[in-house]
Amino acid sequence: MPRLFIAIDLPEVVRQDLCRLNVPIPGSRWVPADQLHLTLAFLGDVGEERVAGLARALDQVSAAPFRLRFDRLGCFPSRARPRVLWVGLKPEPLLLSLADRLREFLRDCCIPQEERPFSPHITLARLKLPAARECASFLDRPLALERTSVSAQEFILFESLLTAAGAIHTPLKRFPLSGGSGGPPA
């Protein structure tokens, strides 16, 4: 059964810029450059027989292009017990609207979605052991990127294959952001 998610991919130059933020932290596993992305919705395991229909149906979700604006470093679940390090994005209305419409669309397709609000971020690293002190110096430094924003022109339905060496993300279908602002028909 394919494990799916919907995301905005990043240009290679932005991925390399984000990788320059990597610092040695005990027990950390930094996300490889080719896997950095902004997850809009996680679908989980979806029956093979549903994938093609779901991909066709996602064509109904329209939105205008917008900019992703990187604005801070952060962690989940807390600074005292960090498990995920991330770079956050400003909550642009078009980005939040697209994420909300996708989640609602997926709920309508009987694909459960998280109830917590969408928090736009790009995961940089996962920590096996909490390393609060080491993470504090990472989190407290200024966000120094060559590019502070990038244009989002499409969202992508990805398959994620989990392997011993890490996840392999394969794009299944691309959906251009073409200027519409509405969601799927009622």
Secondary structure, 3 states (H helix, E strand, C coil): CCEEEEEEECCHHHHHHHHCCCCCCCCEEECCHHHCEEEEEEEEECCHHHHHHHHHHHHHCCCCCEEEEEEEEEEECCCCCCCEEEEEECCCHHHHHHHHHHHHHHHHCCCCCCCCCCCCEEEEEEECCCCHHHHHHHHHCCCCCCCCEEEECEEEEEEEEEECCEEEEEEEEEEECCCCCCCCCC
